[in-house]
Amino acid sequence: MSAAGREAAAEPGAGAEPEGAQCALDASTNTPPQSLQVTESAAPAPTSTGGSGGKWQCETCTYENFPLSRKCTMCRTSKPLLGEDILRLQDGARALPHDSEADAVAERLKPLRIASPVGQAGASCQAKWPCPTCTYENWPRSLKCAMCGAGAPAAVPAPAHPPPEPRPAPVGINDICNSQNASSNDKRRNNPDWLWLQACIGVVEGDVGRVEAYLAAGGDPARALAAHEAALLDRASAFDAGHTLVHLAIRFQREDILATLLSRISGGGPGLKRSPSYIAPDVAAAIRRHVAASIRYKKGAFPCRYLNEFCTFALPAEIEELPVAIQEQLFSELLDRDAQQTLEAEPPLINWSLELCVRLGSRLHALWNRSAGDCLLDAVSQCAYGVFDRRGALRAALAESLLAAGERFYERWAAWERLGAARLHYAPEEAQLRAEWARLVAAAARPGTALHQLHVFALAHVARRPIIVYGVNVVNSFRGEALGYARFQGIYLPLLWEPALCSKSPLAVGYTRGHFSALVPVEPYCRRHYICRDEQEETDESCYLPLTDCEGKLLPVHFLTVDEMGDSEGMVRRWLSACVTGGGQLCARQHLHPRPLLVAQLLEEWLNHYRRLAQQARGPFPPRLHAQLALSSDPDTDDE
């Protein structure tokens, strides 16, 4: 714009934009109200641009804009951050401002320091009090910490008259804020409690850098959250008292962080769990992808999702080759000892038959399982493939099957519910059953939601094989008080399939106080020569699961009709590979099929971890090393 044009625009009534129009333009550019603009001074003063009426001159096109404009009306260039000559150098150098000028500058910098996000920790040199929990420096009159909400320490009373503000140095505003924050940030970075809380947040948010910073500072990876720390984090859905970083990594499926944590923990301390999927997370992820790809959909009268293969997981027999101390560490890190003890307590639910446990080598072990609400799906996945259902493939198949084949499932479920209610001299209405059915179907589709007997029945159809649940009848609290009855124990048959489409080899699951655990045997070295009375010779190894309780009573068979309940044992023999042992025990034969390639690789990497521990315990030169090298002409193995 020419000089004549600018003079004409500056004169009132000579082409100048009315204030209303200018305010409308300012509103269109999301201009904040005048009270929030920190660059305006209380009293009008000439600006460095030399504009008339307090206007500011655009640095790009030299157009003089109204004071409230945040952008140039002509070229839309943003208004300079500071429209006043606060700390600008002139002619290459400038002396410090006089006392009156310094006071005016300090007054104008007050709103900038308060509003600056980077200066919250120490924009003033007043006697602030540091938070004893998170080390944040708060204003003297603050009763609570602005960062974590903790109360102010009693030994730091708020002063009635704060000391006067110091004179600002002739530097930029960002330099002022950064220099005043440096000491506070250094304290925070060096505080172990602050790093610990940041590491917990980092696990939840998937930020491995915070976890590594905590470990690099010498933090204990086995440290547990205290009650006041969990309340301080204020996220009940994520943080619970007693949880460690390992618990959080497992709960939020942070496998990379979990591998980092486990690498820092040596010897497997109390409470540490190390399943095969944690030792070889890449192989475990490949197995989960394989499971998801193995789910098929059957069209027709019974449109149900199903697995197109039958796999059974068992612990490798090579465990017995490890030293006794390493075996104890392995089982301590792999098994759920509390669940094992509950299932074997009086009256025992598993491993009560010496014939099955000793002579047939069919002792069941309760694998440690996650407790985030998906324990049933994880237990079934561990029984079949040895990994958790982290991808939710089984839960998705379960939910889709209950929706697609809902009427078939509903008929069985409603008849079973009416039968149970009739024993209590009660007849539920159809509306009640439909409402409960809708709740159960919705629960199947929500990850982390507790499941019902119906869901175990539906999972038997997804797996196309029976599921045997060995569970407590009464759920007790931590103090041993009875909370209610649990009716999960029993046999769940895939009754809605044709028997020819299903496997007769069952999966075993344990239930203890609202939690499911996979029950798996240890694979034998060679085939057992002990043959049951009505057992046929087969090529696969077998494990034998009892179909009765310790008193010889047949386990409940769920979701049978009235006619089928009259011949429960016949239904069991039809759907299960049942046999009677030499001692007269009715049991089901669980075939241990050859391991899939990925599962074999997973177990091999898992065993190699403990083999290395055994070699480290023996020393750098194991006694059997030279004998192996002398007797074998094969290439060196990983163990050698």
Sequence and secondary structure as in RCSB ss.txt:
>XXXX:A:sequence
MSAAGREAAAEPGAGAEPEGAQCALDASTNTPPQSLQVTESAAPAPTSTGGSGGKWQCETCTYENFPLSRKCTMC
RTSKPLLGEDILRLQDGARALPHDSEADAVAERLKPLRIASPVGQAGASCQAKWPCPTCTYENWPRSLKCAMCGA
GAPAAVPAPAHPPPEPRPAPVGINDICNSQNASSNDKRRNNPDWLWLQACIGVVEGDVGRVEAYLAAGGDPARAL
AAHEAALLDRASAFDAGHTLVHLAIRFQREDILATLLSRISGGGPGLKRSPSYIAPDVAAAIRRHVAASIRYKKG
AFPCRYLNEFCTFALPAEIEELPVAIQEQLFSELLDRDAQQTLEAEPPLINWSLELCVRLGSRLHALWNRSAGDC
LLDAVSQCAYGVFDRRGALRAALAESLLAAGERFYERWAAWERLGAARLHYAPEEAQLRAEWARLVAAAARPGTA
LHQLHVFALAHVARRPIIVYGVNVVNSFRGEALGYARFQGIYLPLLWEPALCSKSPLAVGYTRGHFSALVPVEPY
CRRHYICRDEQEETDESCYLPLTDCEGKLLPVHFLTVDEMGDSEGMVRRWLSACVTGGGQLCARQHLHPRPLLVA
QLLEEWLNHYRRLAQQARGPFPPRLHAQLALSSDPDTDDE
>XXXX:A:secstr
  HHHHHHHHSTTTT   HHHHHHHHHHTT   GGG TT  SS    TT  GGG EE TTT  EE TT SB TTT
  B  S  S SS   TT      HHHHHHHHHHHHHHHHH GGGTTTSS S  EE TTT  EE TT SB TTT  
B  TTS   SS        SS HHHHHHHHHHHHHHHHHH HHHHHHHHHHHHHHT HHHHHHHHHTT  TT B 
 HHHHHHHT TTT  TT BHHHHHHHTT HHHHHHHHHH  S  TT    HHHHSHHHHHHHHHHHHHTEEE  S
SS  EEESS     B GGGGGS HHHHHHHHHHHB HHHHHHHHSSS SSS  HIIIIIS    EEB    SS H
HHHHHHHHHHSS  TT HHHHHHHHHHHHTHHHHHHHHHHHHHHHHHHTT    HHHHHHHHHHHHHHHHSTT  
  HHHHHHHHHHHTS EEEEE SEEE TTS EEEE    EEE  TTS GGGS S  EEEEEETTEEEEEE B  S
S      TT    SSEEEEEESB TTS B  BTT  HHHHTTHHHHHHHHS EEE TT  EEEEEEE    HHHH
HHHHHHHHHHHHHHHHHH SS TTHHHHHHH  S   S  
